[in-house]
Amino acid sequence: MIAPDHLKVRTWERGAGLTRACGTAACASLVGAHRRGFAARAARVEMPGGPLQIHWADDDHVLMTGAVRTAFRGTVNLADMAHD
């Protein structure tokens, strides 16, 4: 917690390690912090990959806005994934 409208989050994902960002974690962090009385229903959530603005609306929808960037580009050969 930096302030009621400003959180800082780091996310560790099994198999991937520390990630640059996670929208689900940002949303859950805001809801959890608000339910415990630490945060407002809207806050800036900072992560290593950049900030997101999260808003938990009165109708219980959680809205997330922020920049979008490509994190990975690759190809998959589906023939290599076939099971015998």
PDB file as gemmi writes it, atoms N, CA and C in Angstrom:
CRYST1    1.000    1.000    1.000  90.00  90.00  90.00 P 1                      
ATOM      1  N   MET A   1       0.841  -1.171   0.000  1.00  0.00           N  
ATOM      2  CA  MET A   1       0.000   0.000   0.000  1.00  0.00           C  
ATOM      3  C   MET A   1       0.889   1.238   0.000  1.00  0.00           C  
ATOM      4  N   ILE A   2       0.677   2.065  -0.971  1.00  0.00           N  
ATOM      5  CA  ILE A   2       1.349   3.356  -1.000  1.00  0.00           C  
ATOM      6  C   ILE A   2       0.385   4.406  -0.462  1.00  0.00           C  
ATOM      7  N   ALA A   3      -0.873   4.324  -0.883  1.00  0.00           N  
ATOM      8  CA  ALA A   3      -1.953   5.204  -0.426  1.00  0.00           C  
ATOM      9  C   ALA A   3      -3.266   4.475  -0.723  1.00  0.00           C  
ATOM     10  N   PRO A   4      -4.391   4.952  -0.173  1.00  0.00           N  
ATOM     11  CA  PRO A   4      -5.665   4.270  -0.462  1.00  0.00           C  
ATOM     12  C   PRO A   4      -6.005   4.188  -1.947  1.00  0.00           C  
ATOM     13  N   ASP A   5      -5.426   5.060  -2.761  1.00  0.00           N  
ATOM     14  CA  ASP A   5      -5.694   5.026  -4.197  1.00  0.00           C  
ATOM     15  C   ASP A   5      -4.461   4.652  -5.017  1.00  0.00           C  
ATOM     16  N   HIS A   6      -3.493   3.983  -4.352  1.00  0.00           N  
ATOM     17  CA  HIS A   6      -2.235   3.645  -5.031  1.00  0.00           C  
ATOM     18  C   HIS A   6      -1.629   2.396  -4.385  1.00  0.00           C  
ATOM     19  N   LEU A   7      -1.612   1.296  -5.134  1.00  0.00           N  
ATOM     20  CA  LEU A   7      -1.042   0.041  -4.659  1.00  0.00           C  
ATOM     21  C   LEU A   7       0.156  -0.329  -5.518  1.00  0.00           C  
ATOM     22  N   LYS A   8       1.037  -1.140  -4.963  1.00  0.00           N  
ATOM     23  CA  LYS A   8       2.178  -1.663  -5.720  1.00  0.00           C  
ATOM     24  C   LYS A   8       2.145  -3.180  -5.568  1.00  0.00           C  
ATOM     25  N   VAL A   9       2.178  -3.894  -6.709  1.00  0.00           N  
ATOM     26  CA  VAL A   9       2.003  -5.342  -6.708  1.00  0.00           C  
ATOM     27  C   VAL A   9       3.118  -6.008  -7.507  1.00  0.00           C  
ATOM     28  N   ARG A  10       3.617  -7.116  -6.976  1.00  0.00           N  
ATOM     29  CA  ARG A  10       4.529  -7.995  -7.719  1.00  0.00           C  
ATOM     30  C   ARG A  10       3.887  -9.364  -7.745  1.00  0.00           C  
ATOM     31  N   THR A  11       3.981 -10.049  -8.884  1.00  0.00           N  
ATOM     32  CA  THR A  11       3.307 -11.331  -9.047  1.00  0.00           C  
ATOM     33  C   THR A  11       4.303 -12.424  -9.401  1.00  0.00           C  
ATOM     34  N   TRP A  12       4.210 -13.526  -8.669  1.00  0.00           N  
ATOM     35  CA  TRP A  12       5.008 -14.718  -8.942  1.00  0.00           C  
ATOM     36  C   TRP A  12       4.061 -15.782  -9.467  1.00  0.00           C  
ATOM     37  N   GLU A  13       4.320 -16.289 -10.669  1.00  0.00           N  
ATOM     38  CA  GLU A  13       3.476 -17.334 -11.240  1.00  0.00           C  
ATOM     39  C   GLU A  13       4.268 -18.629 -11.333  1.00  0.00           C  
ATOM     40  N   ARG A  14       3.660 -19.702 -10.841  1.00  0.00           N  
ATOM     41  CA  ARG A  14       4.308 -21.011 -10.871  1.00  0.00           C  
ATOM     42  C   ARG A  14       4.674 -21.355 -12.315  1.00  0.00           C  
ATOM     43  N   GLY A  15       5.903 -21.774 -12.504  1.00  0.00           N  
ATOM     44  CA  GLY A  15       6.373 -22.152 -13.831  1.00  0.00           C  
ATOM     45  C   GLY A  15       6.926 -20.995 -14.639  1.00  0.00           C  
ATOM     46  N   ALA A  16       6.612 -19.768 -14.239  1.00  0.00           N  
ATOM     47  CA  ALA A  16       7.091 -18.596 -14.974  1.00  0.00           C  
ATOM     48  C   ALA A  16       7.966 -17.701 -14.115  1.00  0.00           C  
ATOM     49  N   GLY A  17       7.775 -17.757 -12.807  1.00  0.00           N  
ATOM     50  CA  GLY A  17       8.532 -16.903 -11.904  1.00  0.00           C  
ATOM     51  C   GLY A  17       7.906 -15.514 -11.791  1.00  0.00           C  
ATOM     52  N   LEU A  18       8.735 -14.543 -11.494  1.00  0.00           N  
ATOM     53  CA  LEU A  18       8.275 -13.166 -11.356  1.00  0.00           C  
ATOM     54  C   LEU A  18       7.819 -12.644 -12.714  1.00  0.00           C  
ATOM     55  N   THR A  19       6.599 -12.141 -12.786  1.00  0.00           N  
ATOM     56  CA  THR A  19       6.075 -11.633 -14.053  1.00  0.00           C  
ATOM     57  C   THR A  19       6.099 -10.115 -14.071  1.00  0.00           C  
ATOM     58  N   ARG A  20       6.056  -9.552 -15.263  1.00  0.00           N  
ATOM     59  CA  ARG A  20       6.071  -8.092 -15.393  1.00  0.00           C  
ATOM     60  C   ARG A  20       4.724  -7.487 -15.022  1.00  0.00           C  
ATOM     61  N   ALA A  21       3.642  -8.224 -15.254  1.00  0.00           N  
ATOM     62  CA  ALA A  21       2.314  -7.705 -14.938  1.00  0.00           C  
ATOM     63  C   ALA A  21       1.310  -8.852 -14.918  1.00  0.00           C  
ATOM     64  N   CYS A  22       0.215  -8.649 -14.216  1.00  0.00           N  
ATOM     65  CA  CYS A  22      -0.866  -9.628 -14.177  1.00  0.00           C  
ATOM     66  C   CYS A  22      -2.151  -8.879 -13.846  1.00  0.00           C  
ATOM     67  N   GLY A  23      -3.033  -8.776 -14.836  1.00  0.00           N  
ATOM     68  CA  GLY A  23      -4.284  -8.056 -14.631  1.00  0.00           C  
ATOM     69  C   GLY A  23      -5.163  -8.681 -13.564  1.00  0.00           C  
ATOM     70  N   THR A  24      -5.210 -10.005 -13.518  1.00  0.00           N  
ATOM     71  CA  THR A  24      -6.008 -10.684 -12.503  1.00  0.00           C  
ATOM     72  C   THR A  24      -5.500 -10.351 -11.110  1.00  0.00           C  
ATOM     73  N   ALA A  25      -4.187 -10.368 -10.925  1.00  0.00           N  
ATOM     74  CA  ALA A  25      -3.608 -10.043  -9.622  1.00  0.00           C  
ATOM     75  C   ALA A  25      -3.861  -8.585  -9.250  1.00  0.00           C  
ATOM     76  N   ALA A  26      -3.804  -7.689 -10.231  1.00  0.00           N  
ATOM     77  CA  ALA A  26      -4.068  -6.275  -9.958  1.00  0.00           C  
ATOM     78  C   ALA A  26      -5.500  -6.080  -9.474  1.00  0.00           C  
ATOM     79  N   CYS A  27      -6.446  -6.730 -10.154  1.00  0.00           N  
ATOM     80  CA  CYS A  27      -7.857  -6.619  -9.765  1.00  0.00           C  
ATOM     81  C   CYS A  27      -8.090  -7.230  -8.388  1.00  0.00           C  
ATOM     82  N   ALA A  28      -7.563  -8.427  -8.168  1.00  0.00           N  
ATOM     83  CA  ALA A  28      -7.752  -9.105  -6.881  1.00  0.00           C  
ATOM     84  C   ALA A  28      -7.103  -8.325  -5.739  1.00  0.00           C  
ATOM     85  N   SER A  29      -5.958  -7.708  -5.997  1.00  0.00           N  
ATOM     86  CA  SER A  29      -5.281  -6.920  -4.961  1.00  0.00           C  
ATOM     87  C   SER A  29      -6.123  -5.728  -4.535  1.00  0.00           C  
ATOM     88  N   LEU A  30      -6.718  -5.040  -5.517  1.00  0.00           N  
ATOM     89  CA  LEU A  30      -7.564  -3.896  -5.185  1.00  0.00           C  
ATOM     90  C   LEU A  30      -8.791  -4.341  -4.398  1.00  0.00           C  
ATOM     91  N   VAL A  31      -9.472  -5.395  -4.846  1.00  0.00           N  
ATOM     92  CA  VAL A  31     -10.672  -5.870  -4.139  1.00  0.00           C  
ATOM     93  C   VAL A  31     -10.315  -6.317  -2.729  1.00  0.00           C  
ATOM     94  N   GLY A  32      -9.251  -7.092  -2.582  1.00  0.00           N  
ATOM     95  CA  GLY A  32      -8.833  -7.552  -1.260  1.00  0.00           C  
ATOM     96  C   GLY A  32      -8.454  -6.410  -0.336  1.00  0.00           C  
ATOM     97  N   ALA A  33      -7.703  -5.437  -0.859  1.00  0.00           N  
ATOM     98  CA  ALA A  33      -7.301  -4.287  -0.044  1.00  0.00           C  
ATOM     99  C   ALA A  33      -8.517  -3.460   0.369  1.00  0.00           C  
ATOM    100  N   HIS A  34      -9.477  -3.289  -0.545  1.00  0.00           N  
ATOM    101  CA  HIS A  34     -10.677  -2.527  -0.201  1.00  0.00           C  
ATOM    102  C   HIS A  34     -11.507  -3.256   0.854  1.00  0.00           C  
ATOM    103  N   ARG A  35     -11.678  -4.557   0.688  1.00  0.00           N  
ATOM    104  CA  ARG A  35     -12.485  -5.331   1.642  1.00  0.00           C  
ATOM    105  C   ARG A  35     -11.896  -5.295   3.048  1.00  0.00           C  
ATOM    106  N   ARG A  36     -10.603  -5.089   3.146  1.00  0.00           N  
ATOM    107  CA  ARG A  36      -9.949  -5.008   4.457  1.00  0.00           C  
ATOM    108  C   ARG A  36      -9.819  -3.568   4.962  1.00  0.00           C  
ATOM    109  N   GLY A  37     -10.359  -2.623   4.199  1.00  0.00           N  
ATOM    110  CA  GLY A  37     -10.352  -1.237   4.636  1.00  0.00           C  
ATOM    111  C   GLY A  37      -9.086  -0.468   4.334  1.00  0.00           C  
ATOM    112  N   PHE A  38      -8.214  -1.011   3.482  1.00  0.00           N  
ATOM    113  CA  PHE A  38      -6.946  -0.350   3.185  1.00  0.00           C  
ATOM    114  C   PHE A  38      -6.986   0.517   1.945  1.00  0.00           C  
ATOM    115  N   ALA A  39      -7.938   0.272   1.036  1.00  0.00           N  
ATOM    116  CA  ALA A  39      -7.937   0.966  -0.251  1.00  0.00           C  
ATOM    117  C   ALA A  39      -9.339   1.431  -0.614  1.00  0.00           C  
ATOM    118  N   ALA A  40      -9.378   2.416  -1.486  1.00  0.00           N  
ATOM    119  CA  ALA A  40     -10.651   2.880  -2.049  1.00  0.00           C  
ATOM    120  C   ALA A  40     -11.130   1.850  -3.073  1.00  0.00           C  
ATOM    121  N   ARG A  41     -12.276   2.081  -3.675  1.00  0.00           N  
ATOM    122  CA  ARG A  41     -12.796   1.163  -4.690  1.00  0.00           C  
ATOM    123  C   ARG A  41     -12.136   1.390  -6.058  1.00  0.00           C  
ATOM    124  N   ALA A  42     -11.294   2.393  -6.164  1.00  0.00           N  
ATOM    125  CA  ALA A  42     -10.537   2.651  -7.385  1.00  0.00           C  
ATOM    126  C   ALA A  42      -9.116   3.027  -6.991  1.00  0.00           C  
ATOM    127  N   ALA A  43      -8.147   2.498  -7.745  1.00  0.00           N  
ATOM    128  CA  ALA A  43      -6.756   2.795  -7.418  1.00  0.00           C  
ATOM    129  C   ALA A  43      -5.863   2.539  -8.628  1.00  0.00           C  
ATOM    130  N   ARG A  44      -4.719   3.183  -8.600  1.00  0.00           N  
ATOM    131  CA  ARG A  44      -3.642   2.906  -9.555  1.00  0.00           C  
ATOM    132  C   ARG A  44      -2.851   1.747  -8.960  1.00  0.00           C  
ATOM    133  N   VAL A  45      -2.676   0.692  -9.746  1.00  0.00           N  
ATOM    134  CA  VAL A  45      -1.917  -0.475  -9.284  1.00  0.00           C  
ATOM    135  C   VAL A  45      -0.642  -0.548 -10.118  1.00  0.00           C  
ATOM    136  N   GLU A  46       0.490  -0.346  -9.463  1.00  0.00           N  
ATOM    137  CA  GLU A  46       1.787  -0.364 -10.145  1.00  0.00           C  
ATOM    138  C   GLU A  46       2.375  -1.757 -10.131  1.00  0.00           C  
ATOM    139  N   MET A  47       2.916  -2.170 -11.276  1.00  0.00           N  
ATOM    140  CA  MET A  47       3.623  -3.439 -11.415  1.00  0.00           C  
ATOM    141  C   MET A  47       4.886  -3.172 -12.225  1.00  0.00           C  
ATOM    142  N   PRO A  48       5.865  -4.090 -12.214  1.00  0.00           N  
ATOM    143  CA  PRO A  48       7.095  -3.843 -12.975  1.00  0.00           C  
ATOM    144  C   PRO A  48       6.853  -3.531 -14.456  1.00  0.00           C  
ATOM    145  N   GLY A  49       5.796  -4.077 -15.049  1.00  0.00           N  
ATOM    146  CA  GLY A  49       5.504  -3.839 -16.456  1.00  0.00           C  
ATOM    147  C   GLY A  49       4.745  -2.556 -16.729  1.00  0.00           C  
ATOM    148  N   GLY A  50       4.337  -1.866 -15.690  1.00  0.00           N  
ATOM    149  CA  GLY A  50       3.609  -0.614 -15.848  1.00  0.00           C  
ATOM    150  C   GLY A  50       2.344  -0.581 -15.011  1.00  0.00           C  
ATOM    151  N   PRO A  51       1.735   0.575 -14.900  1.00  0.00           N  
ATOM    152  CA  PRO A  51       0.561   0.731 -14.042  1.00  0.00           C  
ATOM    153  C   PRO A  51      -0.749   0.371 -14.747  1.00  0.00           C  
ATOM    154  N   LEU A  52      -1.711  -0.035 -13.952  1.00  0.00           N  
ATOM    155  CA  LEU A  52      -3.085  -0.233 -14.398  1.00  0.00           C  
ATOM    156  C   LEU A  52      -3.997   0.576 -13.492  1.00  0.00           C  
ATOM    157  N   GLN A  53      -5.084   1.041 -14.036  1.00  0.00           N  
ATOM    158  CA  GLN A  53      -6.109   1.707 -13.222  1.00  0.00           C  
ATOM    159  C   GLN A  53      -7.212   0.673 -13.008  1.00  0.00           C  
ATOM    160  N   ILE A  54      -7.517   0.376 -11.750  1.00  0.00           N  
ATOM    161  CA  ILE A  54      -8.523  -0.623 -11.407  1.00  0.00           C  
ATOM    162  C   ILE A  54      -9.671   0.066 -10.678  1.00  0.00           C  
ATOM    163  N   HIS A  55     -10.899  -0.279 -11.064  1.00  0.00           N  
ATOM    164  CA  HIS A  55     -12.094   0.287 -10.421  1.00  0.00           C  
ATOM    165  C   HIS A  55     -13.063  -0.847 -10.121  1.00  0.00           C  
ATOM    166  N   TRP A  56     -13.434  -0.999  -8.843  1.00  0.00           N  
ATOM    167  CA  TRP A  56     -14.420  -1.980  -8.430  1.00  0.00           C  
ATOM    168  C   TRP A  56     -15.746  -1.244  -8.319  1.00  0.00           C  
ATOM    169  N   ALA A  57     -16.601  -1.410  -9.317  1.00  0.00           N  
ATOM    170  CA  ALA A  57     -17.864  -0.668  -9.397  1.00  0.00           C  
ATOM    171  C   ALA A  57     -18.866  -1.173  -8.354  1.00  0.00           C  
ATOM    172  N   ASP A  58     -19.855  -0.345  -8.072  1.00  0.00           N  
ATOM    173  CA  ASP A  58     -20.896  -0.701  -7.099  1.00  0.00           C  
ATOM    174  C   ASP A  58     -21.690  -1.934  -7.524  1.00  0.00           C  
ATOM    175  N   ASP A  59     -21.722  -2.236  -8.828  1.00  0.00           N  
ATOM    176  CA  ASP A  59     -22.436  -3.429  -9.304  1.00  0.00           C  
ATOM    177  C   ASP A  59     -21.541  -4.677  -9.266  1.00  0.00           C  
ATOM    178  N   ASP A  60     -20.383  -4.573  -8.604  1.00  0.00           N  
ATOM    179  CA  ASP A  60     -19.399  -5.646  -8.407  1.00  0.00           C  
ATOM    180  C   ASP A  60     -18.594  -6.012  -9.647  1.00  0.00           C  
ATOM    181  N   HIS A  61     -18.728  -5.270 -10.742  1.00  0.00           N  
ATOM    182  CA  HIS A  61     -17.831  -5.466 -11.880  1.00  0.00           C  
ATOM    183  C   HIS A  61     -16.497  -4.805 -11.555  1.00  0.00           C  
ATOM    184  N   VAL A  62     -15.417  -5.460 -11.925  1.00  0.00           N  
ATOM    185  CA  VAL A  62     -14.082  -4.897 -11.729  1.00  0.00           C  
ATOM    186  C   VAL A  62     -13.554  -4.507 -13.102  1.00  0.00           C  
ATOM    187  N   LEU A  63     -13.252  -3.229 -13.258  1.00  0.00           N  
ATOM    188  CA  LEU A  63     -12.819  -2.673 -14.541  1.00  0.00           C  
ATOM    189  C   LEU A  63     -11.336  -2.346 -14.493  1.00  0.00           C  
ATOM    190  N   MET A  64     -10.627  -2.691 -15.556  1.00  0.00           N  
ATOM    191  CA  MET A  64      -9.189  -2.480 -15.623  1.00  0.00           C  
ATOM    192  C   MET A  64      -8.871  -1.698 -16.891  1.00  0.00           C  
ATOM    193  N   THR A  65      -8.092  -0.644 -16.765  1.00  0.00           N  
ATOM    194  CA  THR A  65      -7.633   0.103 -17.927  1.00  0.00           C  
ATOM    195  C   THR A  65      -6.132   0.322 -17.813  1.00  0.00           C  
ATOM    196  N   GLY A  66      -5.482   0.356 -18.962  1.00  0.00           N  
ATOM    197  CA  GLY A  66      -4.047   0.593 -18.982  1.00  0.00           C  
ATOM    198  C   GLY A  66      -3.484   0.287 -20.348  1.00  0.00           C  
ATOM    199  N   ALA A  67      -2.212   0.517 -20.489  1.00  0.00           N  
ATOM    200  CA  ALA A  67      -1.519   0.303 -21.762  1.00  0.00           C  
ATOM    201  C   ALA A  67      -1.406  -1.183 -22.071  1.00  0.00           C  
ATOM    202  N   VAL A  68      -1.337  -1.494 -23.360  1.00  0.00           N  
ATOM    203  CA  VAL A  68      -1.167  -2.867 -23.824  1.00  0.00           C  
ATOM    204  C   VAL A  68       0.140  -2.945 -24.611  1.00  0.00           C  
ATOM    205  N   ARG A  69       0.935  -3.956 -24.314  1.00  0.00           N  
ATOM    206  CA  ARG A  69       2.192  -4.161 -25.036  1.00  0.00           C  
ATOM    207  C   ARG A  69       2.364  -5.635 -25.349  1.00  0.00           C  
ATOM    208  N   THR A  70       3.006  -5.950 -26.462  1.00  0.00           N  
ATOM    209  CA  THR A  70       3.347  -7.336 -26.777  1.00  0.00           C  
ATOM    210  C   THR A  70       4.470  -7.770 -25.852  1.00  0.00           C  
ATOM    211  N   ALA A  71       4.270  -8.896 -25.184  1.00  0.00           N  
ATOM    212  CA  ALA A  71       5.280  -9.412 -24.265  1.00  0.00           C  
ATOM    213  C   ALA A  71       6.073 -10.556 -24.878  1.00  0.00           C  
ATOM    214  N   PHE A  72       5.501 -11.224 -25.871  1.00  0.00           N  
ATOM    215  CA  PHE A  72       6.169 -12.378 -26.470  1.00  0.00           C  
ATOM    216  C   PHE A  72       5.588 -12.611 -27.851  1.00  0.00           C  
ATOM    217  N   ARG A  73       6.418 -13.067 -28.754  1.00  0.00           N  
ATOM    218  CA  ARG A  73       5.973 -13.446 -30.087  1.00  0.00           C  
ATOM    219  C   ARG A  73       6.691 -14.747 -30.433  1.00  0.00           C  
ATOM    220  N   GLY A  74       5.945 -15.729 -30.931  1.00  0.00           N  
ATOM    221  CA  GLY A  74       6.564 -17.006 -31.246  1.00  0.00           C  
ATOM    222  C   GLY A  74       5.695 -17.801 -32.201  1.00  0.00           C  
ATOM    223  N   THR A  75       6.158 -18.985 -32.534  1.00  0.00           N  
ATOM    224  CA  THR A  75       5.403 -19.886 -33.406  1.00  0.00           C  
ATOM    225  C   THR A  75       5.342 -21.258 -32.758  1.00  0.00           C  
ATOM    226  N   VAL A  76       4.321 -22.000 -33.103  1.00  0.00           N  
ATOM    227  CA  VAL A  76       4.139 -23.357 -32.595  1.00  0.00           C  
ATOM    228  C   VAL A  76       3.936 -24.276 -33.786  1.00  0.00           C  
ATOM    229  N   ASN A  77       4.671 -25.369 -33.813  1.00  0.00           N  
ATOM    230  CA  ASN A  77       4.479 -26.388 -34.831  1.00  0.00           C  
ATOM    231  C   ASN A  77       3.529 -27.426 -34.236  1.00  0.00           C  
ATOM    232  N   LEU A  78       2.278 -27.420 -34.679  1.00  0.00           N  
ATOM    233  CA  LEU A  78       1.271 -28.309 -34.113  1.00  0.00           C  
ATOM    234  C   LEU A  78       1.603 -29.772 -34.323  1.00  0.00           C  
ATOM    235  N   ALA A  79       2.335 -30.101 -35.387  1.00  0.00           N  
ATOM    236  CA  ALA A  79       2.730 -31.492 -35.618  1.00  0.00           C  
ATOM    237  C   ALA A  79       3.621 -32.005 -34.497  1.00  0.00           C  
ATOM    238  N   ASP A  80       4.442 -31.141 -33.930  1.00  0.00           N  
ATOM    239  CA  ASP A  80       5.308 -31.529 -32.812  1.00  0.00           C  
ATOM    240  C   ASP A  80       4.518 -31.829 -31.551  1.00  0.00           C  
ATOM    241  N   MET A  81       3.278 -31.369 -31.497  1.00  0.00           N  
ATOM    242  CA  MET A  81       2.455 -31.552 -30.299  1.00  0.00           C  
ATOM    243  C   MET A  81       1.515 -32.751 -30.403  1.00  0.00           C  
ATOM    244  N   ALA A  82       1.486 -33.406 -31.548  1.00  0.00           N  
ATOM    245  CA  ALA A  82       0.583 -34.548 -31.768  1.00  0.00           C  
ATOM    246  C   ALA A  82       1.013 -35.723 -30.870  1.00  0.00           C  
ATOM    247  N   HIS A  83       0.019 -36.398 -30.330  1.00  0.00           N  
ATOM    248  CA  HIS A  83       0.273 -37.586 -29.516  1.00  0.00           C  
ATOM    249  C   HIS A  83       0.068 -38.837 -30.351  1.00  0.00           C  
ATOM    250  N   ASP A  84       0.911 -39.823 -30.149  1.00  0.00           N  
ATOM    251  CA  ASP A  84       0.767 -41.101 -30.881  1.00  0.00           C  
ATOM    252  C   ASP A  84      -0.240 -41.995 -30.202  1.00  0.00           C  
TER     253      ASP A  84                                                      
END                                                                             
